[in-house]
Amino acid sequence: MRRAVVVGGGILGTWHAVELCRAGFAVQHLEADAGPTGASVRNFGLVWVSGRRSGDELDAALRSRRRWEEIGASAPGIGFRPNGSLTVAGTDGERKVMEEFGGRADASERSITFLEPDEVVARNPAVRGDVTGGLYCSLDAVIEPRRALGALRGYLAGRSYEFHPGRRVVELSERAVVDAGGTRWDGDLVVVTTGASFDHLPGTEKVAAGLRRVRLQMLETEPFARPLTTSLADADSLRYYPAYEVVPLDPLGAQSPLAAAHHLQLLMVQRPDGGLTIGDTHAYGEPFDFALSEDPTLELLDRVGRLLGTAPPPVSRRWEGVYAQCIDGRVCAREELSPGVWMVTGPGGRGMTCAPAIAADTLRAAGVGA
Ligand SMILES: Cc1cc2nc3c(=O)[nH]c(=O)nc-3n(C[C@H](O)[C@H](O)[C@H](O)COP(=O)(O)OP(=O)(O)OC[C@H]3O[C@@H](n4cnc5c(N)ncnc54)[C@H](O)[C@@H]3O)c2cc1C
């Protein structure tokens, strides 16, 4: 049986383990920490097809969406829900941009339709604020980020798969890695998915030169009494998601100084217990602030209140997360560092969405895939 070693227990590493097992490999999966606590457990869990750029990025998102749904049926612990999303307009300018986008072929490619205000409320009755229209994407979905990794590992039970937490890799060599305890792990194929720690290992300098780290702030509330039937976004998200580059964004007007300073947009997902995961901000300059700042948090909560027409429940948790992103807009960085050793990282804010396709593409690039 062919052997593979996967380094990094986040969503990229875990999906590579799934695909390698499917391709008939015996997989040793190494994670530095006692359990994964990186970007993959800190995100919204959005399988966000709507905002993806046409071409490779949208293709990866659509393929991944199918795989998430398939595996979600066999591994219900992932919490896959095809709940769709609404991006809500609150001004005439925001409506204008969305209406224009909704009339293009780009919209139907992503199963996006423009909705009138009454249709927005019919689609998600929790929306009670001033609404001038919205974009509905029926393909957007959600998974439970704090449960998905464990559920995927559970799905591999009974296969030739072993997960080894507490194994920090410190050296890469031909078709092998060495961990901090001195143990050498050999494989016909090695896949290194160390997330934002992309520059911590010798030999990764070339890949690292094309990447940057991005820091986000997030929060979660206590359960909200009403169900959110879709994920929600506000019109500031049109500024950040590349799908919308095809229409003029000027009617959105200038972003507020606070939102611009924090590269802020509102995204919101309701968890199965009713809690609301709310974000986010983006910081690009290192060193990042070690503290969570309150101003953007208050701004996000204010936006939630206006959208739902009522104050959100008390905040129960706040956190930050850091992801790695390709500077040149590629879906991810994928390089063979030495024979049989591939590094895959840098999916940016779409890693949870696109991990299944990214993993399948690595197997193809390494010549072992379907
Ligand atoms: C706040 C936030 C919100 C986001 N929201 C979304 C979203 O809703 N939808 C979406 O599609 N994407 C989202 N993203 C992006 C997505 O979370 C990331 O792209 C994705 O999780 C990256 O996965 P990863 O496996 O590469 O990295 P990580 O999850 O960071 O995993 C890397 C793992 O490698 C381990 N590791 C590092 N070095 C070593 C070593 N030397 N040896 C062994 N193990 C090592 C780490 O401990 C870690 O567990 C969000 C990101 C953030 C931060």
The ligand as an SDF file (V2000), in Angstrom:
LIG
                    3D

 53 58  0  0  0  0  0  0  0  0999 V2000
  -11.6260   34.4420   11.2970 C   0  0  0  0  0  0  0  0  0  0  0  0
  -11.6260   33.6880   10.0060 C   0  0  0  0  0  0  0  0  0  0  0  0
  -12.8170   33.4830    9.3130 C   0  0  0  0  0  0  0  0  0  0  0  0
  -12.8180   32.7550    8.1290 C   0  0  0  0  0  0  0  0  0  0  0  0
  -14.0070   32.4320    7.5490 N   0  0  0  0  0  0  0  0  0  0  0  0
  -14.0190   31.5670    6.4960 C   0  0  0  0  0  0  0  0  0  0  0  0
  -15.2430   31.0520    6.0040 C   0  0  0  0  0  0  0  0  0  0  0  0
  -16.3080   31.2750    6.5760 O   0  0  0  0  0  0  0  0  0  0  0  0
  -15.2150   30.2970    4.8690 N   0  0  0  0  0  0  0  0  0  0  0  0
  -14.0360   29.9750    4.2470 C   0  0  0  0  0  0  0  0  0  0  0  0
  -14.0610   29.3400    3.2050 O   0  0  0  0  0  0  0  0  0  0  0  0
  -12.8450   30.3430    4.7830 N   0  0  0  0  0  0  0  0  0  0  0  0
  -12.8120   31.1150    5.8820 C   0  0  0  0  0  0  0  0  0  0  0  0
  -11.6230   31.4930    6.4370 N   0  0  0  0  0  0  0  0  0  0  0  0
  -10.3790   30.9860    5.8430 C   0  0  0  0  0  0  0  0  0  0  0  0
  -10.1160   29.5530    6.3070 C   0  0  0  0  0  0  0  0  0  0  0  0
  -10.4150   29.4160    7.6720 O   0  0  0  0  0  0  0  0  0  0  0  0
   -8.6440   29.2100    6.0450 C   0  0  0  0  0  0  0  0  0  0  0  0
   -8.3250   29.4580    4.6910 O   0  0  0  0  0  0  0  0  0  0  0  0
   -8.3800   27.7380    6.3240 C   0  0  0  0  0  0  0  0  0  0  0  0
   -8.8730   27.3800    7.5850 O   0  0  0  0  0  0  0  0  0  0  0  0
   -6.8890   27.4460    6.2410 C   0  0  0  0  0  0  0  0  0  0  0  0
   -6.7250   26.0870    6.5650 O   0  0  0  0  0  0  0  0  0  0  0  0
   -5.2800   25.4800    6.7990 P   0  0  0  0  0  0  0  0  0  0  0  0
   -5.4810   24.0230    7.0360 O   0  0  0  0  0  0  0  0  0  0  0  0
   -4.3840   25.8980    5.6790 O   0  0  0  0  0  0  0  0  0  0  0  0
   -4.7080   26.2450    8.0700 O   0  0  0  0  0  0  0  0  0  0  0  0
   -4.9510   26.0410    9.6350 P   0  0  0  0  0  0  0  0  0  0  0  0
   -6.3530   25.7960    9.9700 O   0  0  0  0  0  0  0  0  0  0  0  0
   -4.2840   27.1920   10.3110 O   0  0  0  0  0  0  0  0  0  0  0  0
   -4.1860   24.7050    9.9660 O   0  0  0  0  0  0  0  0  0  0  0  0
   -2.7790   24.5950    9.9390 C   0  0  0  0  0  0  0  0  0  0  0  0
   -2.3960   23.5470   10.9770 C   0  0  0  0  0  0  0  0  0  0  0  0
   -1.0300   23.2190   10.8160 O   0  0  0  0  0  0  0  0  0  0  0  0
   -0.4780   23.0250   12.0950 C   0  0  0  0  0  0  0  0  0  0  0  0
    0.9690   23.1960   11.9980 N   0  0  0  0  0  0  0  0  0  0  0  0
    1.6530   24.3680   11.7720 C   0  0  0  0  0  0  0  0  0  0  0  0
    2.9840   24.1370   11.7450 N   0  0  0  0  0  0  0  0  0  0  0  0
    3.1390   22.7970   11.9490 C   0  0  0  0  0  0  0  0  0  0  0  0
    4.2850   21.9440   12.0250 C   0  0  0  0  0  0  0  0  0  0  0  0
    5.5270   22.4290   11.8680 N   0  0  0  0  0  0  0  0  0  0  0  0
    4.0980   20.6200   12.2400 N   0  0  0  0  0  0  0  0  0  0  0  0
    2.8360   20.1150   12.3810 C   0  0  0  0  0  0  0  0  0  0  0  0
    1.7160   20.8850   12.3150 N   0  0  0  0  0  0  0  0  0  0  0  0
    1.8710   22.2030   12.0960 C   0  0  0  0  0  0  0  0  0  0  0  0
   -1.1470   24.0840   12.9520 C   0  0  0  0  0  0  0  0  0  0  0  0
   -1.0590   23.7820   14.3340 O   0  0  0  0  0  0  0  0  0  0  0  0
   -2.5710   24.0630   12.4150 C   0  0  0  0  0  0  0  0  0  0  0  0
   -3.4100   23.1570   13.1410 O   0  0  0  0  0  0  0  0  0  0  0  0
  -11.5890   32.2470    7.6030 C   0  0  0  0  0  0  0  0  0  0  0  0
  -10.4090   32.4620    8.2910 C   0  0  0  0  0  0  0  0  0  0  0  0
  -10.4130   33.1700    9.4820 C   0  0  0  0  0  0  0  0  0  0  0  0
   -9.1210   33.3590   10.2110 C   0  0  0  0  0  0  0  0  0  0  0  0
  1  2  1  0
  2  3  1  0
  2 52  2  0
  3  4  2  0
  4  5  1  0
  4 50  1  0
  5  6  2  0
  6  7  1  0
  6 13  1  0
  7  8  2  0
  7  9  1  0
  9 10  1  0
 10 11  2  0
 10 12  1  0
 12 13  2  0
 13 14  1  0
 14 15  1  0
 14 50  1  0
 15 16  1  0
 16 17  1  0
 16 18  1  0
 18 19  1  0
 18 20  1  0
 20 21  1  0
 20 22  1  0
 22 23  1  0
 23 24  1  0
 24 25  2  0
 24 26  1  0
 24 27  1  0
 27 28  1  0
 28 29  2  0
 28 30  1  0
 28 31  1  0
 31 32  1  0
 32 33  1  0
 33 34  1  0
 33 48  1  0
 34 35  1  0
 35 36  1  0
 35 46  1  0
 36 37  1  0
 36 45  1  0
 37 38  2  0
 38 39  1  0
 39 40  1  0
 39 45  2  0
 40 41  1  0
 40 42  2  0
 42 43  1  0
 43 44  2  0
 44 45  1  0
 46 47  1  0
 46 48  1  0
 48 49  1  0
 50 51  2  0
 51 52  1  0
 52 53  1  0
M  END
$$$$
